[in-house]
Amino acid sequence: MKIAFLGPAYPFRGGIAQFLHNMADHLAKNNEIEVFNFKNQYPKFFFPGKNQFDLTEKKQFKYKIHRVLTPYNPFTWKQTAEKIINYNPDIIIIKFWIPFFSLAYLYIMKYLRLNSEIRICLLCHNLEFHEKWFMLTKLTKYLIDNSHKVIVLSQTVAYSTKNFKNFNQDKLIELFHPLYEIDTNTLDKQKALQDLNLKDIPTVLFFGYIKHYKGLDVFLQAIPKVSKKIKDIQFVVAGEIYGKDTQYQKIIKNFTQDINFVFNNKYIPSSDIDKYFISADLVVIPYRTATQSGIVQLAYSYNKPVIVSNINGLKDMIIEGKTGLSFENENSDDLAKIILDFFNKKQNFVSYIKDNNKKYSWQAFTEKLVENIL
């Protein structure tokens, strides 16, 4: 089968691009693959981070990657659609997670439907967005209506399809967010701690780019409450702030000197991700809203337990008391209590996480996808 992908790929950074490559790598074992990548993803004034690319290491892939689409430049839309048609895939999988791309995607999808027999699959990382956009619901419905299949990665996103009038549930393919393939046996915790200048003491990690909805402020407010009860513990925040850091710095300024706190406010390249997760004993994901989280699956990939806020999209990603724990959303007192419970009770999470991980392989994901995609 010939499969095309449309979405951000190398050298664009971030979890969406990494997910695309993991998916393409596995499908390429038994299918012919080509990726239709962005030339540019966002205009500079729109992008809240410092850089959209990760060029820390050169990567080679077993499939062609065409940099053709600039979503905010309509002159690239037809060109992209024609290049896809020239490749003549059986199926195209379009990565959708933010409304900013809706108009470009809609044009391309309609062009493909009018000029080819290519089956269009919309892979939706979420359908309820943090951003508020003009005609958001209508544009998203148009995308769904012009798709032959709609792929989702969680029950929460699957349920969101009910918000769209006359949505045909036969289109829906409900899958899961697979784990990242990491050989934890090759990782050296002592070297990771040394490279990051961390102490060899219990470590709590917050990882990933930072926006208000990610709830970093809730985590920061919990830190002094935990440190009062456990002296030998350190807290690490690793990720670039998107926007102003004023609210976070205001909290951090009140930290006493005996609090072990490290804040690496920068994009973490893929070459350094191992170091942070192998150094951590616990990963905290205090999001205010979510439909799912790649960070949860990333933590599980390193056999690390998580604490998540008790919201739809996160609480259903853990098995309470076995792979993780949950706290009351936006309640720093409750988060502090749950962190203390984790370290005081010393439950054996790791063996259960390893056993549970078997269900979330990329092989299982792609096999189920191929079964349902045609």
C-alpha positions as CSV (number, residue, x, y, z in Angstrom):
1,M,0.0,0.0,0.0
2,K,1.2,3.5,-0.8
3,I,0.7,5.9,2.1
4,A,1.4,9.7,2.2
5,F,1.6,11.8,5.3
6,L,0.9,15.6,5.5
7,G,2.2,17.4,8.5
8,P,5.3,18.6,10.3
9,A,8.4,16.4,10.0
10,Y,12.1,16.7,10.4
11,P,13.7,19.3,10.8
12,F,10.6,20.7,12.7
13,R,10.8,20.0,16.4
14,G,8.3,18.8,18.9
15,G,6.1,15.8,19.7
16,I,3.8,16.1,16.7
17,A,6.7,15.7,14.3
18,Q,8.2,12.9,16.4
19,F,4.9,11.1,16.4
20,L,4.7,11.4,12.6
21,H,8.1,9.8,12.1
22,N,7.5,7.0,14.6
23,M,4.3,6.2,12.7
24,A,5.9,6.5,9.3
25,D,8.9,4.3,10.4
26,H,6.7,1.5,11.4
27,L,4.3,1.7,8.4
28,A,7.3,1.8,6.1
29,K,8.2,-1.8,7.1
30,N,5.3,-3.1,4.9
31,N,4.2,-0.1,2.9
32,E,5.6,2.5,0.6
33,I,5.8,5.9,2.4
34,E,6.3,9.5,1.4
35,V,6.0,12.6,3.7
36,F,4.7,16.0,2.6
37,N,6.3,18.3,5.1
38,F,5.9,22.0,5.8
39,K,8.3,24.6,4.3
40,N,7.4,26.8,7.2
41,Q,5.0,26.0,10.0
42,Y,4.1,29.4,11.6
43,P,5.0,33.0,10.8
44,K,7.7,34.2,13.2
45,F,5.4,36.7,14.9
46,F,2.9,33.9,15.6
47,F,5.3,31.3,17.0
48,P,5.7,31.9,20.8
49,G,9.0,29.9,21.1
50,K,12.5,30.9,20.1
51,N,13.0,28.4,17.2
52,Q,10.8,26.0,15.2
53,F,13.6,23.6,14.2
54,D,15.7,21.0,15.9
55,L,19.0,20.7,14.0
56,T,21.0,19.2,16.9
57,E,21.5,16.0,15.0
58,K,21.3,15.0,11.3
59,K,18.7,12.3,10.7
60,Q,18.2,9.9,7.8
61,F,14.9,8.3,6.9
62,K,13.9,5.4,4.7
63,Y,11.3,7.5,2.8
64,K,11.3,10.8,1.0
65,I,10.4,14.0,2.8
66,H,9.1,16.8,0.6
67,R,9.1,20.3,2.1
68,V,6.2,21.9,0.2
69,L,3.5,23.5,2.4
70,T,3.4,26.8,4.1
71,P,-0.1,26.8,5.7
72,Y,-0.3,30.6,5.8
73,N,0.7,31.0,2.2
74,P,-2.2,30.0,-0.2
75,F,0.2,29.9,-3.2
76,T,1.7,26.6,-1.7
77,W,-1.7,24.9,-1.2
78,K,-2.4,23.8,-4.8
79,Q,1.3,22.9,-5.3
80,T,1.2,20.6,-2.3
81,A,-2.0,18.9,-3.5
82,E,-0.6,18.4,-7.0
83,K,2.6,16.8,-5.6
84,I,0.5,14.5,-3.5
85,I,-1.5,13.5,-6.5
86,N,1.6,12.9,-8.5
87,Y,2.8,10.5,-5.9
88,N,-0.6,8.8,-6.2
89,P,-0.9,7.2,-2.8
90,D,-3.8,4.9,-1.8
91,I,-4.2,6.9,1.5
92,I,-3.1,10.2,2.9
93,I,-2.9,10.7,6.7
94,I,-3.1,14.4,7.6
95,K,-1.9,15.4,11.1
96,F,-4.3,17.9,12.7
97,W,-3.9,19.4,16.2
98,I,-4.4,23.2,15.8
99,P,-7.0,25.2,13.9
100,F,-4.4,27.5,12.4
101,F,-3.9,24.9,9.6
102,S,-7.7,24.4,8.8
103,L,-8.0,26.5,5.7
104,A,-4.9,25.1,4.1
105,Y,-5.9,21.5,4.9
106,L,-9.5,22.1,3.7
107,Y,-8.3,23.4,0.3
108,I,-5.9,20.4,-0.1
109,M,-8.5,17.9,0.9
110,K,-11.1,19.3,-1.5
111,Y,-8.6,19.4,-4.3
112,L,-7.7,15.7,-3.7
113,R,-11.3,14.7,-3.6
114,L,-12.1,16.5,-6.9
115,N,-9.0,15.3,-8.7
116,S,-8.0,11.9,-7.3
117,E,-9.3,8.7,-5.7
118,I,-7.0,9.1,-2.7
119,R,-8.6,8.2,0.6
120,I,-8.2,11.0,3.2
121,C,-7.6,10.1,6.8
122,L,-7.6,13.0,9.4
123,L,-5.5,12.1,12.4
124,C,-6.8,14.3,15.2
125,H,-4.6,14.8,18.2
126,N,-7.5,16.9,19.7
127,L,-10.8,18.4,18.7
128,E,-11.3,20.7,21.6
129,F,-8.7,23.4,21.4
130,H,-7.0,25.7,23.9
131,E,-7.0,28.5,21.2
132,K,-10.2,30.3,20.3
133,W,-10.5,30.9,16.6
134,F,-13.1,32.5,14.3
135,M,-15.5,29.9,12.9
136,L,-13.5,27.2,14.7
137,T,-16.3,24.6,15.0
138,K,-17.4,25.1,11.4
139,L,-13.9,24.8,10.0
140,T,-13.2,21.6,12.0
141,K,-16.5,20.1,10.9
142,Y,-15.6,20.8,7.2
143,L,-12.4,19.0,7.7
144,I,-14.1,16.0,9.3
145,D,-16.8,16.0,6.6
146,N,-14.2,15.9,3.8
147,S,-12.3,13.0,5.4
148,H,-13.0,9.3,4.6
149,K,-11.7,8.3,8.1
150,V,-11.1,10.2,11.3
151,I,-8.3,8.8,13.6
152,V,-8.2,9.7,17.3
153,L,-5.9,8.6,20.0
154,S,-8.1,8.7,23.1
155,Q,-11.6,8.2,24.3
156,T,-11.8,11.9,25.2
157,V,-11.2,12.9,21.6
158,A,-13.5,10.2,20.3
159,Y,-16.2,11.6,22.5
160,S,-15.6,15.1,21.1
161,T,-16.8,13.9,17.7
162,K,-20.3,13.9,19.2
163,N,-20.1,17.7,19.2
164,F,-20.3,17.8,15.4
165,K,-23.7,17.5,13.9
166,N,-24.4,14.4,11.8
167,F,-21.0,13.0,12.3
168,N,-20.8,9.5,10.8
169,Q,-19.4,7.3,13.6
170,D,-18.5,4.7,10.9
171,K,-15.7,7.1,10.0
172,L,-14.1,6.9,13.4
173,I,-11.0,4.9,14.1
174,E,-10.3,5.0,17.9
175,L,-6.7,4.0,18.6
176,F,-4.3,5.0,21.4
177,H,-1.1,7.0,21.8
178,P,1.8,4.4,21.5
179,L,4.8,4.5,23.7
180,Y,8.2,5.7,22.5
181,E,10.7,3.0,21.7
182,I,13.5,3.4,24.3
183,D,15.9,0.8,25.5
184,T,16.2,1.8,29.1
185,N,18.8,-0.8,29.8
186,T,21.4,1.3,27.9
187,L,20.8,4.4,30.0
188,D,23.2,5.4,32.8
189,K,21.4,7.3,35.5
190,Q,24.6,8.5,37.2
191,K,26.0,10.0,34.0
192,A,22.6,11.6,33.3
193,L,22.6,13.3,36.7
194,Q,26.2,14.4,36.2
195,D,25.5,15.9,32.7
196,L,22.5,17.8,34.1
197,N,24.3,18.9,37.3
198,L,21.7,17.2,39.4
199,K,22.0,15.7,42.8
200,D,21.5,11.9,43.3
201,I,18.4,12.4,45.4
202,P,14.6,11.8,44.7
203,T,13.7,13.9,41.7
204,V,10.4,15.2,40.5
205,L,10.2,16.3,36.8
206,F,8.0,18.7,34.9
207,F,8.9,18.3,31.2
208,G,7.8,20.0,27.9
209,Y,7.0,23.4,26.5
210,I,5.2,25.7,28.8
211,K,1.9,27.5,28.3
212,H,-0.7,28.6,30.9
213,Y,-2.9,25.5,30.4
214,K,0.1,23.2,31.3
215,G,-0.3,24.3,35.0
216,L,3.4,24.9,35.8
217,D,2.3,27.5,38.3
218,V,0.3,24.9,40.2
219,F,3.4,22.6,40.4
220,L,5.7,25.5,41.5
221,Q,3.2,26.4,44.3
222,A,3.4,22.8,45.5
223,I,7.2,22.7,45.7
224,P,7.7,24.5,49.0
225,K,4.9,22.5,50.6
226,V,6.7,19.3,49.7
227,S,10.2,20.5,50.7
228,K,9.0,21.4,54.2
229,K,8.3,17.7,54.7
230,I,11.1,16.1,52.6
231,K,14.5,17.9,52.7
232,D,16.4,15.6,50.3
233,I,14.3,16.0,47.2
234,Q,14.9,18.0,44.0
235,F,12.5,19.5,41.5
236,V,13.3,19.9,37.8
237,V,11.5,22.0,35.2
238,A,12.7,21.4,31.7
239,G,11.1,23.2,28.8
240,E,10.8,26.4,26.9
241,I,8.2,29.0,28.1
242,Y,5.8,30.1,25.3
243,G,5.0,33.7,26.3
244,K,6.0,35.6,29.4
245,D,7.6,34.0,32.4
246,T,6.4,36.7,34.9
247,Q,3.9,34.5,36.8
248,Y,6.4,31.7,37.2
249,Q,9.3,33.9,38.3
250,K,7.1,35.6,40.9
251,I,6.6,32.2,42.6
252,I,10.2,31.1,42.2
253,K,11.5,34.3,43.9
254,N,9.8,33.2,47.1
255,F,11.7,29.8,47.2
256,T,14.0,29.5,50.1
257,Q,17.6,28.5,49.6
258,D,17.2,25.0,51.0
259,I,14.8,24.1,48.1
260,N,16.6,22.1,45.4
261,F,15.1,23.5,42.3
262,V,16.4,23.5,38.7
263,F,14.7,25.4,35.9
264,N,16.0,24.9,32.4
265,N,13.9,27.3,30.5
266,K,14.8,26.2,27.0
267,Y,13.8,23.8,24.2
268,I,15.1,20.3,25.1
269,P,16.6,18.6,22.1
270,S,15.8,15.0,21.5
271,S,19.4,14.1,22.3
272,D,18.9,15.2,25.9
273,I,15.4,13.8,26.6
274,D,16.9,10.6,27.9
275,K,18.9,12.4,30.6
276,Y,15.9,14.1,32.1
277,F,13.6,11.1,32.3
278,I,16.3,8.6,33.5
279,S,17.2,11.1,36.3
280,A,13.5,11.4,37.5
281,D,11.7,9.3,40.0
282,L,8.4,10.9,39.3
283,V,6.9,13.0,36.4
284,V,4.2,15.6,37.2
285,I,1.7,16.6,34.5
286,P,-0.6,19.3,36.2
287,Y,-2.5,20.4,33.0
288,R,-5.6,22.5,33.5
289,T,-7.1,21.0,30.3
290,A,-6.1,18.2,28.0
291,T,-7.4,15.6,25.5
292,Q,-4.4,13.4,26.0
293,S,-0.7,13.9,26.7
294,G,2.4,12.6,24.9
295,I,4.3,13.3,28.1
296,V,2.4,10.6,30.0
297,Q,3.4,8.1,27.3
298,L,6.9,9.4,27.3
299,A,7.2,8.9,31.0
300,Y,5.8,5.4,30.7
301,S,8.4,4.7,28.0
302,Y,11.1,5.2,30.6
303,N,9.0,3.2,33.2
304,K,8.4,6.3,35.2
305,P,5.2,6.8,37.3
306,V,3.2,10.0,36.8
307,I,1.0,12.4,38.8
308,V,-1.7,14.0,36.6
309,S,-4.6,16.4,37.3
310,N,-7.9,14.6,37.5
311,I,-9.3,15.9,34.2
312,N,-10.7,14.0,31.3
313,G,-7.9,13.2,28.9
314,L,-5.3,12.6,31.6
315,K,-7.0,10.6,34.4
316,D,-8.0,7.9,31.9
317,M,-4.3,7.6,30.9
318,I,-3.3,6.2,34.3
319,I,-4.3,3.2,36.4
320,E,-4.7,4.9,39.8
321,G,-2.2,3.6,42.3
322,K,-0.5,1.4,39.8
323,T,0.9,3.4,36.9
324,G,0.3,6.8,38.5
325,L,-1.7,9.0,40.8
326,S,-4.1,11.9,40.3
327,F,-4.8,15.2,42.2
328,E,-7.5,17.8,42.2
329,N,-7.1,20.0,39.2
330,E,-5.4,23.4,40.0
331,N,-5.1,22.5,43.7
332,S,-1.5,22.9,44.7
333,D,-2.2,21.7,48.2
334,D,-3.6,18.4,46.9
335,L,-0.7,18.1,44.4
336,A,1.8,18.5,47.3
337,K,-0.1,15.9,49.4
338,I,0.0,13.4,46.5
339,I,3.7,13.9,45.9
340,L,4.4,13.3,49.6
341,D,2.2,10.2,49.5
342,F,4.2,8.9,46.5
343,F,7.5,9.2,48.3
344,N,6.3,8.2,51.8
345,K,4.4,5.0,50.7
346,K,7.0,3.8,48.2
347,Q,4.6,1.8,46.2
348,N,6.0,-0.4,43.4
349,F,4.9,1.4,40.3
350,V,7.6,0.3,37.9
351,S,6.8,-3.4,37.6
352,Y,3.1,-2.6,36.9
353,I,4.1,0.1,34.3
354,K,6.3,-2.4,32.5
355,D,3.6,-4.9,32.3
356,N,1.0,-2.3,31.2
357,N,3.3,-1.0,28.5
358,K,3.0,-4.1,26.4
359,K,-0.5,-3.0,25.2
360,Y,0.8,0.2,23.7
361,S,3.4,-0.7,21.2
362,W,3.8,0.9,17.8
363,Q,3.4,-2.5,16.1
364,A,0.0,-2.9,17.8
365,F,-1.0,0.6,16.8
366,T,0.0,0.3,13.1
367,E,-1.6,-3.2,12.8
368,K,-4.9,-1.9,14.1
369,L,-4.6,1.2,11.9
370,V,-4.1,-0.8,8.7
371,E,-7.0,-3.1,9.6
372,N,-9.4,-0.1,9.8
373,I,-8.1,2.5,7.5
374,L,-9.4,1.2,4.1
